[in-house]
């Protein structure tokens, strides 16, 4: 396995873990009171932003010539 493949595999695992956390937080948010929902949805937004950033970096690494 190349270093690039190992990096991609690690990043994919991290993305999957974040997606699972987002789903878990959404379930908790549905059952929470109003104040707690705000906290959960803030965490969800943060995780989704991190996930998007990693996906963008991965896309740039897979296609280095693209802007």
N, CA, C and O atoms as a GROMACS GRO file, in nm:
protein
  268
    1UNK      N    1   0.086  -0.117   0.000
    1UNK     CA    2   0.000   0.000   0.000
    1UNK      C    3   0.090   0.123   0.000
    1UNK      O    4   0.184   0.133   0.080
    2UNK      N    5   0.061   0.215  -0.089
    2UNK     CA    6   0.140   0.338  -0.097
    2UNK      C    7   0.101   0.434   0.016
    2UNK      O    8  -0.003   0.419   0.080
    3UNK      N    9   0.186   0.531   0.035
    3UNK     CA   10   0.160   0.632   0.137
    3UNK      C   11   0.032   0.709   0.104
    3UNK      O   12  -0.046   0.743   0.193
    4UNK      N   13   0.010   0.735  -0.023
    4UNK     CA   14  -0.110   0.806  -0.067
    4UNK      C   15  -0.235   0.723  -0.039
    4UNK      O   16  -0.336   0.777   0.008
    5UNK      N   17  -0.229   0.593  -0.066
    5UNK     CA   18  -0.343   0.505  -0.039
    5UNK      C   19  -0.373   0.499   0.111
    5UNK      O   20  -0.489   0.499   0.152
    6UNK      N   21  -0.269   0.493   0.191
    6UNK     CA   22  -0.287   0.489   0.336
    6UNK      C   23  -0.351   0.618   0.386
    6UNK      O   24  -0.439   0.614   0.472
    7UNK      N   25  -0.307   0.732   0.332
    7UNK     CA   26  -0.366   0.860   0.371
    7UNK      C   27  -0.513   0.865   0.333
    7UNK      O   28  -0.597   0.907   0.413
    8UNK      N   29  -0.546   0.822   0.212
    8UNK     CA   30  -0.685   0.822   0.166
    8UNK      C   31  -0.770   0.730   0.252
    8UNK      O   32  -0.883   0.765   0.288
    9UNK      N   33  -0.718   0.613   0.285
    9UNK     CA   34  -0.793   0.518   0.368
    9UNK      C   35  -0.819   0.579   0.506
    9UNK      O   36  -0.929   0.566   0.560
   10UNK      N   37  -0.720   0.645   0.562
   10UNK     CA   38  -0.736   0.709   0.693
   10UNK      C   39  -0.839   0.821   0.685
   10UNK      O   40  -0.924   0.834   0.773
   11UNK      N   41  -0.831   0.902   0.580
   11UNK     CA   42  -0.926   1.012   0.564
   11UNK      C   43  -1.068   0.960   0.543
   11UNK      O   44  -1.163   1.015   0.599
   12UNK      N   45  -1.083   0.854   0.465
   12UNK     CA   46  -1.216   0.794   0.444
   12UNK      C   47  -1.275   0.744   0.575
   12UNK      O   48  -1.394   0.761   0.600
   13UNK      N   49  -1.192   0.682   0.658
   13UNK     CA   50  -1.238   0.633   0.787
   13UNK      C   51  -1.281   0.749   0.877
   13UNK      O   52  -1.380   0.740   0.949
   14UNK      N   53  -1.205   0.859   0.872
   14UNK     CA   54  -1.239   0.976   0.951
   14UNK      C   55  -1.371   1.036   0.903
   14UNK      O   56  -1.454   1.075   0.985
   15UNK      N   57  -1.391   1.044   0.774
   15UNK     CA   58  -1.516   1.097   0.719
   15UNK      C   59  -1.635   1.011   0.760
   15UNK      O   60  -1.741   1.064   0.795
   16UNK      N   61  -1.617   0.880   0.756
   16UNK     CA   62  -1.725   0.790   0.797
   16UNK      C   63  -1.758   0.807   0.945
   16UNK      O   64  -1.874   0.806   0.985
   17UNK      N   65  -1.653   0.823   1.027
   17UNK     CA   66  -1.674   0.843   1.171
   17UNK      C   67  -1.751   0.973   1.196
   17UNK      O   68  -1.841   0.978   1.279
   18UNK      N   69  -1.714   1.079   1.124
   18UNK     CA   70  -1.784   1.207   1.141
   18UNK      C   71  -1.928   1.196   1.096
   18UNK      O   72  -2.017   1.252   1.160
   19UNK      N   73  -1.952   1.125   0.989
   19UNK     CA   74  -2.090   1.108   0.941
   19UNK      C   75  -2.173   1.034   1.047
   19UNK      O   76  -2.288   1.070   1.071
   20UNK      N   77  -2.115   0.932   1.109
   20UNK     CA   78  -2.184   0.860   1.216
   20UNK      C   79  -2.213   0.951   1.335
   20UNK      O   80  -2.320   0.942   1.395
   21UNK      N   81  -2.118   1.038   1.369
   21UNK     CA   82  -2.139   1.131   1.480
   21UNK      C   83  -2.251   1.229   1.446
   21UNK      O   84  -2.334   1.261   1.532
   22UNK      N   85  -2.253   1.276   1.322
   22UNK     CA   86  -2.359   1.369   1.281
   22UNK      C   87  -2.495   1.302   1.295
   22UNK      O   88  -2.588   1.363   1.349
   23UNK      N   89  -2.508   1.181   1.248
   23UNK     CA   90  -2.635   1.110   1.259
   23UNK      C   91  -2.676   1.089   1.404
   23UNK      O   92  -2.793   1.104   1.439
   24UNK      N   93  -2.579   1.055   1.489
   24UNK     CA   94  -2.607   1.036   1.631
   24UNK      C   95  -2.654   1.167   1.695
   24UNK      O   96  -2.748   1.167   1.774
   25UNK      N   97  -2.588   1.277   1.661
   25UNK     CA   98  -2.628   1.406   1.716
   25UNK      C   99  -2.767   1.448   1.667
   25UNK      O  100  -2.843   1.508   1.743
   26UNK      N  101  -2.800   1.416   1.544
   26UNK     CA  102  -2.933   1.449   1.492
   26UNK      C  103  -3.042   1.375   1.570
   26UNK      O  104  -3.147   1.431   1.600
   27UNK      N  105  -3.016   1.250   1.602
   27UNK     CA  106  -3.112   1.171   1.680
   27UNK      C  107  -3.128   1.232   1.819
   27UNK      O  108  -3.240   1.247   1.868
   28UNK      N  109  -3.016   1.268   1.882
   28UNK     CA  110  -3.022   1.329   2.015
   28UNK      C  111  -3.092   1.464   2.009
   28UNK      O  112  -3.168   1.499   2.100
   29UNK      N  113  -3.068   1.540   1.904
   29UNK     CA  114  -3.128   1.673   1.890
   29UNK      C  115  -3.280   1.664   1.879
   29UNK      O  116  -3.351   1.748   1.934
   30UNK      N  117  -3.329   1.563   1.808
   30UNK     CA  118  -3.474   1.548   1.792
   30UNK      C  119  -3.542   1.524   1.927
   30UNK      O  120  -3.657   1.565   1.948
   31UNK      N  121  -3.472   1.459   2.019
   31UNK     CA  122  -3.530   1.425   2.148
   31UNK      C  123  -3.501   1.530   2.256
   31UNK      O  124  -3.552   1.520   2.367
   32UNK      N  125  -3.421   1.629   2.223
   32UNK     CA  126  -3.377   1.725   2.325
   32UNK      C  127  -3.473   1.844   2.336
   32UNK      O  128  -3.559   1.867   2.250
   33UNK      N  129  -3.455   1.919   2.445
   33UNK     CA  130  -3.533   2.042   2.460
   33UNK      C  131  -3.471   2.152   2.372
   33UNK      O  132  -3.367   2.129   2.309
   34UNK      N  133  -3.533   2.267   2.368
   34UNK     CA  134  -3.494   2.373   2.275
   34UNK      C  135  -3.348   2.418   2.294
   34UNK      O  136  -3.275   2.433   2.196
   35UNK      N  137  -3.305   2.439   2.418
   35UNK     CA  138  -3.168   2.484   2.442
   35UNK      C  139  -3.066   2.380   2.398
   35UNK      O  140  -2.964   2.413   2.337
   36UNK      N  141  -3.094   2.256   2.428
   36UNK     CA  142  -3.002   2.149   2.390
   36UNK      C  143  -2.999   2.132   2.238
   36UNK      O  144  -2.894   2.100   2.182
   37UNK      N  145  -3.113   2.153   2.172
   37UNK     CA  146  -3.115   2.142   2.025
   37UNK      C  147  -3.017   2.241   1.962
   37UNK      O  148  -2.949   2.208   1.864
   38UNK      N  149  -3.011   2.361   2.017
   38UNK     CA  150  -2.918   2.461   1.963
   38UNK      C  151  -2.774   2.410   1.973
   38UNK      O  152  -2.697   2.422   1.877
   39UNK      N  153  -2.740   2.353   2.086
   39UNK     CA  154  -2.604   2.301   2.106
   39UNK      C  155  -2.578   2.186   2.008
   39UNK      O  156  -2.472   2.183   1.945
   40UNK      N  157  -2.671   2.093   1.996
   40UNK     CA  158  -2.653   1.981   1.905
   40UNK      C  159  -2.639   2.028   1.760
   40UNK      O  160  -2.551   1.980   1.688
   41UNK      N  161  -2.723   2.119   1.718
   41UNK     CA  162  -2.717   2.164   1.580
   41UNK      C  163  -2.590   2.244   1.553
   41UNK      O  164  -2.540   2.242   1.440
   42UNK      N  165  -2.536   2.313   1.652
   42UNK     CA  166  -2.407   2.380   1.636
   42UNK      C  167  -2.296   2.277   1.616
   42UNK      O  168  -2.208   2.295   1.532
   43UNK      N  169  -2.299   2.168   1.694
   43UNK     CA  170  -2.200   2.062   1.679
   43UNK      C  171  -2.213   1.996   1.542
   43UNK      O  172  -2.113   1.965   1.478
   44UNK      N  173  -2.335   1.974   1.499
   44UNK     CA  174  -2.359   1.913   1.368
   44UNK      C  175  -2.300   2.002   1.259
   44UNK      O  176  -2.234   1.952   1.168
   45UNK      N  177  -2.325   2.131   1.266
   45UNK     CA  178  -2.270   2.224   1.167
   45UNK      C  179  -2.118   2.220   1.164
   45UNK      O  180  -2.057   2.220   1.057
   46UNK      N  181  -2.056   2.217   1.283
   46UNK     CA  182  -1.910   2.211   1.290
   46UNK      C  183  -1.856   2.084   1.227
   46UNK      O  184  -1.761   2.089   1.148
   47UNK      N  185  -1.915   1.970   1.259
   47UNK     CA  186  -1.870   1.844   1.202
   47UNK      C  187  -1.888   1.840   1.052
   47UNK      O  188  -1.801   1.791   0.980
   48UNK      N  189  -1.999   1.892   1.002
   48UNK     CA  190  -2.023   1.892   0.859
   48UNK      C  191  -1.923   1.984   0.788
   48UNK      O  192  -1.881   1.954   0.676
   49UNK      N  193  -1.886   2.095   0.850
   49UNK     CA  194  -1.786   2.184   0.791
   49UNK      C  195  -1.649   2.116   0.785
   49UNK      O  196  -1.578   2.128   0.686
   50UNK      N  197  -1.613   2.046   0.892
   50UNK     CA  198  -1.486   1.973   0.893
   50UNK      C  199  -1.485   1.865   0.786
   50UNK      O  200  -1.386   1.846   0.716
   51UNK      N  201  -1.596   1.794   0.776
   51UNK     CA  202  -1.608   1.687   0.677
   51UNK      C  203  -1.594   1.743   0.536
   51UNK      O  204  -1.525   1.685   0.453
   52UNK      N  205  -1.658   1.854   0.509
   52UNK     CA  206  -1.650   1.916   0.377
   52UNK      C  207  -1.507   1.959   0.345
   52UNK      O  208  -1.461   1.944   0.232
   53UNK      N  209  -1.437   2.013   0.443
   53UNK     CA  210  -1.300   2.057   0.423
   53UNK      C  211  -1.210   1.939   0.389
   53UNK      O  212  -1.125   1.949   0.300
   54UNK      N  213  -1.227   1.828   0.457
   54UNK     CA  214  -1.146   1.709   0.430
   54UNK      C  215  -1.180   1.654   0.292
   54UNK      O  216  -1.090   1.616   0.217
   55UNK      N  217  -1.307   1.650   0.258
   55UNK     CA  218  -1.346   1.601   0.126
   55UNK      C  219  -1.286   1.688   0.015
   55UNK      O  220  -1.243   1.637  -0.088
   56UNK      N  221  -1.283   1.818   0.037
   56UNK     CA  222  -1.225   1.910  -0.061
   56UNK      C  223  -1.075   1.885  -0.077
   56UNK      O  224  -1.022   1.882  -0.188
   57UNK      N  225  -1.006   1.867   0.037
   57UNK     CA  226  -0.862   1.839   0.030
   57UNK      C  227  -0.836   1.708  -0.041
   57UNK      O  228  -0.742   1.698  -0.119
   58UNK      N  229  -0.918   1.607  -0.015
   58UNK     CA  230  -0.901   1.479  -0.083
   58UNK      C  231  -0.922   1.493  -0.232
   58UNK      O  232  -0.848   1.436  -0.312
   59UNK      N  233  -1.022   1.569  -0.271
   59UNK     CA  234  -1.049   1.589  -0.413
   59UNK      C  235  -0.931   1.659  -0.480
   59UNK      O  236  -0.895   1.626  -0.593
   60UNK      N  237  -0.872   1.757  -0.412
   60UNK     CA  238  -0.756   1.828  -0.468
   60UNK      C  239  -0.637   1.735  -0.482
   60UNK      O  240  -0.560   1.746  -0.578
   61UNK      N  241  -0.620   1.644  -0.389
   61UNK     CA  242  -0.507   1.550  -0.395
   61UNK      C  243  -0.528   1.447  -0.507
   61UNK      O  244  -0.431   1.402  -0.568
   62UNK      N  245  -0.652   1.411  -0.532
   62UNK     CA  246  -0.680   1.313  -0.636
   62UNK      C  247  -0.668   1.374  -0.774
   62UNK      O  248  -0.638   1.304  -0.871
   63UNK      N  249  -0.692   1.504  -0.785
   63UNK     CA  250  -0.686   1.576  -0.912
   63UNK      C  251  -0.602   1.701  -0.894
   63UNK      O  252  -0.657   1.811  -0.894
   64UNK      N  253  -0.470   1.688  -0.880
   64UNK     CA  254  -0.387   1.802  -0.845
   64UNK      C  255  -0.386   1.914  -0.949
   64UNK      O  256  -0.355   2.028  -0.914
   65UNK      N  257  -0.418   1.887  -1.073
   65UNK     CA  258  -0.416   1.990  -1.176
   65UNK      C  259  -0.538   2.078  -1.181
   65UNK      O  260  -0.538   2.181  -1.248
   66UNK      N  261  -0.644   2.038  -1.110
   66UNK     CA  262  -0.768   2.115  -1.112
   66UNK      C  263  -0.761   2.231  -1.014
   66UNK      O  264  -0.695   2.221  -0.911
   67UNK      N  265  -0.827   2.342  -1.046
   67UNK     CA  266  -0.824   2.459  -0.954
   67UNK      C  267  -0.906   2.435  -0.829
   67UNK      O  268  -0.914   2.523  -0.742
   0.00000   0.00000   0.00000
